[in-house]
Amino acid sequence: MRAGVDPVADLVNDAGARIYTIADARLRLKESIEHLPVLGLDGYIVKGWTHLLAGWWRLGKTEFLAAVMLPWLRLGLRVLWITEEPPSLWADRADMFDDIYEAVPWDHLTLVDALSASPETLLDIAAAADADVVIADTISEVCGIASLKDDDEVQRALSPWLRRLRDGHRTLIFLGQHRKAAGERGERVLGSVILAAKMDVVLELEQVEGHDRRRKLSVRRRRSQTSPL
């Protein structure tokens, strides 16, 4: 691989496919395995990888991720958040954060109304955006997955997003739900097993019994593992 050349672009042939050798992969590994901080800790969000954050309805997944995102904005990263929530809620959330935390560079965050366009249009916007992090909240609405339990439907809807956005530069975070049934190692994620299997990292947010405002974050990722937070 030539010095000073984009390590991702250098692997792309004329047809758009990335083709590489083990030597290329090793060079990219040394250069590119980094983490985005989560409450000051590494090991949960891997830069350039795909993530699924799952949890029960109204458990605070969006609030959690929004707070986690603030240091990313201060680091100069640009975030594209495709959201189901209305502008008034985001304005209220920003006001709350401004009262609690040091100044936030909100101009580094771009919000897209997930209910205002088709999944195809949302994907075009995400692919064209100058963003380091792309957040899809929620995965079923943004990607247009009619039935999360249908293997073929999940494959059809999710694959275009991974093909176009998983380029080693952009960090992808999809928000999903938990099913009622108990389970471990991703078994509680609502939907087809394909949904979790396609992700590099599966994060699960759970309430800590007896503590209304305390949450536990568990993670399963490719290769090395990280202790729950």
Stockholm file with secondary structure:
# STOCKHOLM 1.0

chainA/1-229         MRAGVDPVADLVNDAGARIYTIADARLRLKESIEHLPVLGLDGYIVKGWTHLLAGWWRLGKTEFLAAVMLPWLRLGLRVLWITEEPPSLWADRADMFDDIYEAVPWDHLTLVDALSASPETLLDIAAAADADVVIADTISEVCGIASLKDDDEVQRALSPWLRRLRDGHRTLIFLGQHRKAAGERGERVLGSVILAAKMDVVLELEQVEGHDRRRKLSVRRRRSQTSPL
#=GR chainA/1-229 SS CCTTSCTTGGGBCTTSCBCCCHHHHHHHHHHHCCEEEETTEEEEEETTSEEEEEECTTSSHHHHHHHHHHHHHHTTCCEEEEESSCHHHHHHHHHHHHHHSSCCCGGGEEEEETTSSCHHHHHHHHHHSCCSEEEEESHHHHHTCSCTTCHHHHHHHHHHHHHHHCSSSSEEEEEEEBCSSCCSTTTTBSSCHHHHHTCSEEEEEEEETTEEEEEEEEEEESSSCCCCC
#=GC SS_cons         CCTTSCTTGGGBCTTSCBCCCHHHHHHHHHHHCCEEEETTEEEEEETTSEEEEEECTTSSHHHHHHHHHHHHHHTTCCEEEEESSCHHHHHHHHHHHHHHSSCCCGGGEEEEETTSSCHHHHHHHHHHSCCSEEEEESHHHHHTCSCTTCHHHHHHHHHHHHHHHCSSSSEEEEEEEBCSSCCSTTTTBSSCHHHHHTCSEEEEEEEETTEEEEEEEEEEESSSCCCCC
//
